[in-house]
Amino acid sequence: MVEIKGFNEAYKAMLAKETVKKIHKKHTDNRVKELIAQGVDKEIAKVMASVGL
């Protein structure tokens, strides 16, 4: 089997990016639920959560 130089590092970096995306999405979804529970409109809550408010 031939090892491609730099492949492992690139693959690990890709996995790390995907993990960060999943964590961010989960956090955003939770924040949207919190805002909706506080009485904020769903669409406004999505925007607020995506910008970090």
Beta strands, then each sheet from edge to edge (+ up, - down):
end
